[in-house]
Amino acid sequence: MKSLKDLILSGDLPYVAALVFMAAGFYAGIEYKGDAPRVVIAERGAVILEAVLDRHDAAPEIMEKEISQPVIAVLKKYADLGYVVIDSSKDEAGHYMVAALPAETKDITAELREAIKKPQPTTKPAAIPEAIAPPESPK
């Protein structure tokens, strides 16, 4: 049968001391852990291509004002907030073409689209007449 001394001590180190060391290590790990990286992704190329194709007849100055400047403003906003901005692309199945992303990654593609959205006309478009059915051919 073990003596009381053997139950209290683990070798030459008391269990209480071992528990204190483990608790101190756990606390230090929580207290001094690094923050998760702040990463955002954006399909900048796809957004810009959509906008350029939508404004194919616009002058280069207008494209600069309506496309380039808003995209740069959104990217700068996230860079100023301390995010790492990754320009990514998706394949046909919707999979990103980035090697690895942290779990906390935020996708800002929709915000880029919103920033360069083409203004909608304020006037109502003319009604399109109903299609005229082709005459029936005799049998």
N, C-alpha and C positions, 0 to 999 in steps of 0.2 A: 504494500500500500504506500502511496506517495505521502510524503510529509507535507505539512502546510507550507513550508518554505519552497518546496518544488512547485506547488500550485500558484504561489504568488510570483515567483521569479521564473523567467524564461532564460535559462542559462545564468549569466551574470547580470542581465538586464531585466528589471521589473516590467511586468505587462503594462502597468500604468504609464511608465516612461515610453514604452513602445507605442502605446495608443496616443500619447501626447505628441510624439514625433510624427506619427501618421496624420494626425489632425492638423499639425502645423504645416506639413507638406501639402495637404489638401487645400487648406486656406491660402497658402502662398500660390498654388496653382490657379485658384480662382481669382485671386487679387491681381496677379501680375500677368495674366494671359493677354495676348495681343488681341486687338479688335479684328473682327473679320474684315477682309478687304471689301471695299465698296466698289462694285463693278456694275456698269450698265452696258447693254449692247444695243446696237441700232443697225438696221439694214439701210444705211445711208445711200448706197448706190442704187438700190431698188426704188427708194423713195424719190430720189432725184430724177431717175429715169422716168418714173410715172409722171412726175410734175413737168418735165421737159416735153414728154410726148403729149401731155394734156395742153401745153402752151406752145405747140410747134410753130405757130405763126407769130409769136411775140418777139420783140426786139431784144438783143442781148442785154441792154440796160435794164429792161423790165425783168428779164430772167434773173439777173443779178440781184435786183431788189426783192423779187417775190420768191426766189428759190434759195440762192446762195446765202444771203444775209440771215434769213430765218433759221436755216440749218446751222450756220456757224453760231448763232445766238443760243440755240438749244444745246449744242455741244459745249459751248463755253460755260453755260449755266451749270451743267453737271460737272465740268472740270473744276469750276470755282467752288462747288460744294464738296470737292475732294474725291469724286468718283473717277475711276479709270474707265474711259470710254473705249469699247471695242467695236470696230466696224466689222460686221459679220454679214453672212449671206445664208440663204436657205435653199435647199434643193426642192424638187417637185413634191416630195413627201412631207415637207415642213421641217426637216432636220437642219439644225444649225451647223455651219462649217467652221467651228471654232474648236481647237484641240481640247480645251478644258475650261470650265466655268465654275466659280464658287457657287454654293447653294444660294447665297443671298443676291445673286445677280438680278438686276432689274432691266427689263426690256423697254426702251424709250422710243421704239420705232413709231408707235401710234402718235406720240407727242411730236415727232418730226413731221409726220403726215399732217397733223393738225396745224402746225406752224406754217406750212406752205400750201395749205388748202386754197384752191382757186376760189375767189369770191363768187358767190352765186348772183346772177342777175336779179335786180329788184323788180323788173317788169315781168309780167306773166307772158310766157311764150304763146304764140298763136296756136289755136286748136288744130290738130292734124285731122283732115277729113277722113271719114271711114273709107277703107279700101273698097273699090268697086269690084263686085264679083264678075269674073269673066263670063261671057255669054255661054249658055249651055250649047253644046254641039249636038246636031241632030244625029239620031241613031240610024 
